[in-house]
Amino acid sequence: MCLAIPAQVKKYIDDNLIIADFGKGVCREVSIALMPEKINVGDWILIHTGYAVSRMEPEEAKETLAMWEEIWKLEEKEKSSTSGP
């Protein structure tokens, strides 16, 4: 299974590399070499294995991140309920 994660463009490093914000204080360098169109600081993009693969609408990105948040909460709840003496 392949996953792409939404992130917001924070700044350009050079023509092919940006800093993307994944939320919760996580920022990473991401290649934009595969992007067919120009992206701007503030745009939301989908990232797969360190590469931006497409642009997203802000609403769609926020909905996707909210779903991930629910998944993380459920995983934490499951971990805490199965870890015992």
URDAWO-V366267 format. One record per pair of residues at least 4 apart in sequence whose ideal C-beta (glycine too) atoms are under 8 Angstrom apart, sorted by the first residue. I is the first residue (numbers start at 1). GAP is how many residues later the second one is. Records with the same first field share a line. If there is no record, write none. Layout:
I = GAP ; GAP
This chain:
2 = 46
3 = 45
4 = 42 ; 43 ; 44 ; 49 ; 50
5 = 17 ; 41 ; 42 ; 43 ; 63
6 = 16 ; 38 ; 39 ; 40 ; 41 ; 50 ; 54 ; 55 ; 58 ; 59
7 = 13 ; 14 ; 15 ; 16 ; 21 ; 23 ; 37 ; 38 ; 40
8 = 12 ; 13 ; 34 ; 35 ; 36 ; 37 ; 53
9 = 9 ; 10 ; 11 ; 12 ; 30 ; 31 ; 32 ; 33 ; 34 ; 35 ; 36
10 = 8 ; 9 ; 10 ; 11 ; 17 ; 31
11 = 7 ; 8 ; 30
12 = 5 ; 6 ; 7 ; 29
13 = 4 ; 5 ; 6 ; 16
16 = 15 ; 16 ; 17
17 = 12 ; 13 ; 14 ; 15
18 = 11 ; 12 ; 14 ; 21 ; 34
19 = 8 ; 9 ; 10 ; 11
20 = 7 ; 8 ; 9 ; 10 ; 25 ; 27 ; 32
21 = 5 ; 6
22 = 4 ; 5 ; 6 ; 25
23 = 42
28 = 22
29 = 21
30 = 15 ; 17 ; 20 ; 21 ; 22
31 = 19 ; 20 ; 21
32 = 7 ; 13 ; 19 ; 20
33 = 18
34 = 17 ; 18 ; 19
35 = 4 ; 10 ; 17 ; 18 ; 19 ; 20
37 = 18
39 = 4 ; 6 ; 13 ; 16
43 = 12
44 = 11 ; 12 ; 13 ; 14 ; 16 ; 17
45 = 7 ; 8 ; 9 ; 10 ; 11
46 = 6 ; 7 ; 8 ; 9 ; 10
47 = 4 ; 5 ; 6
48 = 5
56 = 4 ; 5 ; 8
57 = 4
58 = 4
59 = 4
60 = 4
61 = 4
62 = 4
63 = 4
64 = 4
65 = 4
66 = 4
67 = 4
68 = 4
69 = 4
70 = 4
71 = 4
72 = 4
73 = 4
74 = 4
75 = 4
76 = 4
77 = 4
78 = 4
79 = 4
